[in-house]
Amino acid sequence: MAKKDVTKRDLLKVERSAVREERKQQGALDGRFREKVEKSKKTYSRKRKHKDE
């Protein structure tokens, strides 16, 4: 049987799920706090040229 390669994406999924479980145990996700998606730091966000518009 061929051995399955573990990709970087799979490792990140495992790490994220472990962090989420840890936060659940601490009570951070029990409904008292607003859940949020962590923004990707890889995307570029352009600054607005005019604040008033």
Number of C-alpha atoms within 10 A of each C-alpha: 3 4 5 6 7 8 8 9 9 11 10 11 11 12 12 12 11 12 12 14 14 13 13 12 11 10 12 15 15 12 8 8 9 8 10 6 5 6 7 7 7 6 7 7 7 6 7 8 7 6 6 5 5
